[in-house]
Amino acid sequence: MADWRGFTKEELARMFAFRGEEGVLSRVFIRGDKPANMVWDVGEYYEIAKIGYRGHLIPATHICFLLETGRWPRPGYIITHLDGNVWNCKWNNLSEVVQQERYGNFRMMKILANELQ
């Protein structure tokens, strides 16, 4: 498969479980769920946890979104954490936004953080 967006909710639901109230994404195994292994992609304005699946690195929040809504985020949109805490993956803290809005928010947070120092 050329793009991970071709994976369906049904396919990923056999491999992953998302407990939205707790914000926990886990890998499904016959003998019980285990935390999903993540790789961190870190840039100047972002940190993204990605999960390997069938040769693709998929943003963890996108998997959570797919499992909750049944669809991938729309093209040009990403999933962001409303409170800015990348570790808080509770469903009520995740939001689908236009990518430019997210980076604009991070730039503003970085400017404010620098001013407070």
C-alpha positions as CSV (number, residue, x, y, z in Angstrom):
1,M,0.0,0.0,0.0
2,A,1.4,3.4,-1.1
3,D,-0.2,5.5,1.6
4,W,-1.3,4.7,5.2
5,R,-4.6,6.5,4.6
6,G,-5.7,3.4,2.7
7,F,-5.9,1.4,5.9
8,T,-9.5,1.1,7.2
9,K,-10.9,1.5,10.7
10,E,-11.8,-2.2,10.7
11,E,-8.3,-3.2,9.8
12,L,-6.6,-1.0,12.4
13,A,-9.2,-1.9,15.1
14,R,-8.0,-5.5,14.9
15,M,-4.5,-4.3,15.8
16,F,-5.1,-1.2,18.0
17,A,-7.5,-0.1,20.8
18,F,-8.1,3.5,21.9
19,R,-9.6,4.2,25.2
20,G,-10.6,7.9,24.6
21,E,-11.6,8.8,28.2
22,E,-8.1,7.7,29.4
23,G,-6.2,8.8,26.3
24,V,-4.6,5.4,25.9
25,L,-3.7,3.8,22.5
26,S,-2.6,0.2,22.8
27,R,-1.7,-2.7,20.6
28,V,-4.1,-5.6,20.7
29,F,-2.7,-9.0,21.4
30,I,-4.4,-12.4,22.0
31,R,-3.3,-12.3,25.6
32,G,-4.2,-8.7,26.3
33,D,-3.5,-5.2,25.2
34,K,0.0,-3.7,25.6
35,P,1.1,0.0,25.1
36,A,1.7,0.8,21.4
37,N,5.4,1.4,20.6
38,M,5.9,4.9,19.4
39,V,8.7,6.7,17.6
40,W,9.0,10.5,18.1
41,D,9.4,12.9,15.2
42,V,10.6,16.2,16.7
43,G,10.8,19.4,14.8
44,E,11.1,23.1,15.8
45,Y,7.4,23.6,16.3
46,Y,6.1,20.1,16.8
47,E,6.5,16.6,18.4
48,I,4.6,13.8,16.8
49,A,4.3,10.2,18.2
50,K,4.2,7.8,15.3
51,I,3.4,4.1,15.3
52,G,4.8,1.6,12.8
53,Y,2.3,-0.6,11.0
54,R,2.9,-2.6,7.8
55,G,5.9,-0.5,6.7
56,H,4.3,2.9,7.5
57,L,4.8,5.3,10.3
58,I,1.4,6.7,11.2
59,P,0.8,9.6,13.6
60,A,-0.6,8.1,16.8
61,T,-3.3,10.8,17.1
62,H,-4.5,10.0,13.5
63,I,-5.0,6.3,14.6
64,C,-6.9,7.6,17.6
65,F,-9.0,9.8,15.4
66,L,-9.8,7.0,12.9
67,L,-10.8,4.6,15.7
68,E,-13.2,7.2,17.2
69,T,-14.7,8.7,14.1
70,G,-14.3,6.0,11.4
71,R,-12.4,8.3,9.1
72,W,-8.9,9.7,8.7
73,P,-8.4,13.5,9.2
74,R,-9.3,15.4,6.1
75,P,-6.5,16.3,3.6
76,G,-4.7,19.4,4.8
77,Y,-5.9,18.8,8.4
78,I,-4.0,17.4,11.4
79,I,-4.9,16.3,14.9
80,T,-3.7,18.7,17.6
81,H,-3.8,18.6,21.4
82,L,-6.0,21.5,22.7
83,D,-4.0,21.9,25.9
84,G,-0.6,21.8,24.0
85,N,0.4,18.7,25.9
86,V,1.5,16.0,23.4
87,W,1.2,13.3,26.2
88,N,-2.5,14.1,26.8
89,C,-4.3,12.0,24.2
90,K,-7.7,12.0,25.8
91,W,-10.4,12.2,23.1
92,N,-11.8,15.5,24.5
93,N,-8.3,17.0,24.1
94,L,-7.8,16.1,20.5
95,S,-9.0,18.4,17.7
96,E,-8.9,18.2,13.9
97,V,-7.5,21.6,12.6
98,V,-5.9,23.0,9.5
99,Q,-2.2,22.4,9.6
100,Q,-1.3,26.1,9.3
101,E,-3.5,26.9,12.4
102,R,-1.5,24.4,14.5
103,Y,1.9,25.8,13.5
104,G,0.7,29.3,14.0
105,N,-0.4,28.4,17.5
106,F,3.0,26.8,18.2
107,R,4.9,29.9,16.9
108,M,2.8,32.1,19.2
109,M,3.4,29.8,22.2
110,K,7.1,29.8,21.5
111,I,7.1,33.6,21.3
112,L,5.2,33.9,24.6
113,A,7.5,31.4,26.3
114,N,10.6,33.3,25.2
115,E,9.0,36.6,26.5
116,L,8.3,35.0,29.9
117,Q,11.9,33.9,30.4
